[in-house]
Amino acid sequence: MITNLFYGHCAFTAHFGSALFVILMAQVENRTVSILLLCALMGCQAAAITGVQANFVDLAPNFSGPVFSIGNFISATTGLFGPIMVGFIVTEAVSAWKDPYNTFMSGYFRH
């Protein structure tokens, strides 16, 4: 029971905390503040290691390697197609970054 509560708290921090920082990044035009918010976002993502990635071992202890590799493959495809999508959306204007940030933030709320 305590383990599930801990995993749930870590997953909540990883996803909703990160979504909060992405929302704030979309509103800020100062580069220094934007970098600090990005660092805080990555700090929240550290909670995903204990909250989300530990589920692979819980779901299939004997096949955690293959299940983990399939999950990483699906996650890595966003790293491939994400910059391509942002390249089509973003122009030179700073306000053009709000659309990719909002799209990125909506991915956190799908969990």
C-alpha positions as CSV (number, residue, x, y, z in Angstrom):
1,M,0.0,0.0,0.0
2,I,2.7,2.5,0.9
3,T,4.7,1.5,-2.2
4,N,1.7,2.2,-4.5
5,L,1.2,5.5,-2.7
6,F,4.8,6.4,-3.2
7,Y,4.7,5.5,-6.9
8,G,1.5,7.5,-7.3
9,H,3.0,10.5,-5.7
10,C,6.1,10.4,-7.8
11,A,4.1,10.0,-11.0
12,F,1.9,12.9,-10.0
13,T,4.9,15.1,-9.4
14,A,6.5,14.0,-12.6
15,H,3.6,14.7,-14.8
16,F,1.6,17.5,-13.3
17,G,4.6,19.4,-11.9
18,S,6.2,19.2,-15.3
19,A,3.0,20.4,-17.0
20,L,2.9,23.4,-14.6
21,F,6.5,24.4,-15.5
22,V,5.7,24.0,-19.2
23,I,2.6,26.3,-18.8
24,L,4.8,28.9,-17.1
25,M,7.5,28.6,-19.8
26,A,4.9,29.4,-22.5
27,Q,4.1,32.7,-20.7
28,V,7.7,33.9,-20.0
29,E,9.7,35.9,-22.5
30,N,12.9,36.3,-20.4
31,R,15.5,33.7,-21.4
32,T,17.0,33.4,-17.9
33,V,13.7,32.6,-16.3
34,S,12.8,30.2,-19.1
35,I,16.1,28.3,-18.5
36,L,15.4,28.2,-14.7
37,L,11.9,26.8,-15.4
38,L,13.3,24.2,-17.8
39,C,15.7,23.1,-15.0
40,A,12.8,22.8,-12.6
41,L,10.9,20.8,-15.2
42,M,13.8,18.4,-15.5
43,G,13.9,18.1,-11.7
44,C,10.3,17.0,-11.8
45,Q,11.1,14.5,-14.4
46,A,13.5,12.8,-12.0
47,A,10.4,11.6,-10.1
48,A,9.3,9.7,-13.2
49,I,12.1,7.2,-12.6
50,T,10.6,5.9,-9.4
51,G,7.0,6.7,-10.3
52,V,6.6,5.6,-13.9
53,Q,9.6,3.5,-15.0
54,A,9.4,1.2,-12.0
55,N,6.0,0.0,-13.3
56,F,7.7,-2.0,-16.0
57,V,9.2,-4.3,-13.3
58,D,5.9,-4.4,-11.4
59,L,3.9,-5.3,-14.5
60,A,6.1,-8.1,-15.9
61,P,8.9,-9.1,-13.6
62,N,10.1,-11.9,-15.9
63,F,9.8,-9.8,-19.1
64,S,10.7,-6.4,-17.8
65,G,13.6,-6.0,-20.3
66,P,11.5,-6.4,-23.4
67,V,8.6,-4.4,-22.0
68,F,11.0,-1.7,-20.9
69,S,12.6,-1.6,-24.4
70,I,9.1,-1.3,-26.1
71,G,8.2,1.6,-23.7
72,N,11.5,3.3,-24.4
73,F,11.0,2.9,-28.2
74,I,7.6,4.5,-28.0
75,S,9.1,7.3,-25.8
76,A,12.0,7.9,-28.2
77,T,9.8,8.4,-31.2
78,T,8.6,11.6,-29.7
79,G,12.3,12.8,-29.6
80,L,12.4,12.1,-33.3
81,F,9.2,13.7,-34.5
82,G,9.0,16.4,-31.9
83,P,11.7,18.7,-33.3
84,I,10.2,18.2,-36.8
85,M,6.8,19.3,-35.6
86,V,8.2,22.3,-33.8
87,G,10.2,23.3,-36.9
88,F,6.9,23.6,-38.8
89,I,5.1,25.6,-36.1
90,V,7.7,28.0,-34.8
91,T,8.8,31.2,-36.6
92,E,11.1,33.9,-35.4
93,A,8.5,35.4,-33.1
94,V,8.8,34.5,-29.4
95,S,5.0,34.2,-29.2
96,A,5.1,31.3,-31.7
97,W,6.6,29.1,-29.0
98,K,3.4,29.0,-27.1
99,D,1.8,26.4,-29.4
100,P,4.5,23.8,-29.1
101,Y,4.6,24.4,-25.3
102,N,0.9,23.9,-25.0
103,T,1.1,20.8,-27.2
104,F,3.9,19.5,-25.0
105,M,2.0,20.2,-21.8
106,S,-1.1,18.4,-23.1
107,G,1.0,15.2,-23.3
108,Y,1.5,15.3,-19.6
109,F,-2.2,15.4,-18.9
110,R,-2.9,12.2,-21.0
111,H,-1.7,10.1,-18.1
